[in-house]
């Protein structure tokens, strides 16, 4: 049996403040650090061959807290922006409740939860390039990376740990669980809770659950 563990980073400071974070490089909150430690405790009985993470510090911090606790600090780690959080465009840094008041709760829900509608992409101090992503856009960069880099390692029998973000991981889980575009919109991945997928020697998923 081979293990693939997906781990959303612990709570970030902007999660705590109810802000859209996206690609802004915000650190973990004290609670997020504790969530990472708790994830490490849950993974103490697991051995990994390699880890993958985004290039954002909240995911990297989470990963290294876990690796320290499970005493596997020297394992190979690959960093790639393909695993970054969804880019929230002009909403980055904005408080979600305030955006709901300004544009209406229905519009807020569309920006947060639709599959193929991106947030506004106006240039701001926190979005100088004027870009934004829908969940579909996020999946378009995350899934090719997963299928070309991470999954081949798993199918070779390597135990893999992936530390990433709510939406990049939703894209991967959508693939692994065969979720429809409608079903994935209801998927919420909690911060700091390891999600385990177990593969048999024929490359089939035989179990998956939160630890």
Residue, then its C-alpha position, 0 to 999 in steps of 0.5 A: x500500500x502507498x500513501x498520499x497525504x494532502x494537507x491544507x496549511x494551518x490557519x493564516x493571519x488573513x484567514x483569522x481576519x476573514x480576508x481574501x488571501x490568494x497569492x499574497x504571502x501571509x504567514x500562519x497565525x498562532x492557531x495555524x502553527x498549532x494546527x500544523x503541530x497537531x497535523x504532525x502528531x497525527x502523521x507520526x506513524x507515517x513515513x514519507x519519501x518526498x514532499x511537495x508544497x506551493x511557494x507560499x510561506x503559509x504552506x511551507x511553514x506548515x510543511x516544515x512544522x510537520x516534518x520537524x514533528x515526524x522527524x523527517x526534516x531531511x526528505x526531498x521537498x519540491x516547491x512549485x507555484x502550480x500548487x499555489x492558492x487560487x489568485x483572488x485578483x482585486x479581492x486580495x486583502x479585502x475583508x469578505x464581510x465588507x465585500x458582501x456588504x459592498x456587492x451583495x451576498x449573492x455576488x460574493x458567493x459567485x466570486x467565492x464558489x462558482x466554478x468558472x467565474x473569476x473575481x475582478x482582475x483590476x490592478x491594485x497594490x496587492x494585484x499589480x499584474x491585474x490577474x485573477x483565477x476561477x476554480x477552473x483556472x486554478x485546476x488548469x495549472x494544478x492538475x497537470x502538475x499533479x498528474x505529471x509530478x506527484x501522481x507518478x511518484x505515488x504510482x511508483x510506490x512512494x509515500x507522498x505528502x503535499x502541503x498546499x491550499x484550499x483551492x489547489x487541493x480542491x482541484x486535486x480532490x475533484x480529480x481523485x474523487x471524480x466530483x462534478x463541477x457542482x459537487x466540488x463547489x460544496x467541498x470544504x477542506x479544513x485547515x491543518x487536517x491531513x487527508x489520506x489516500x491509500x493506493x494498492x499496488x495496482x494504482x487504485x485508491x482503496x481508502x481515503x479519509x481525514x486523519 
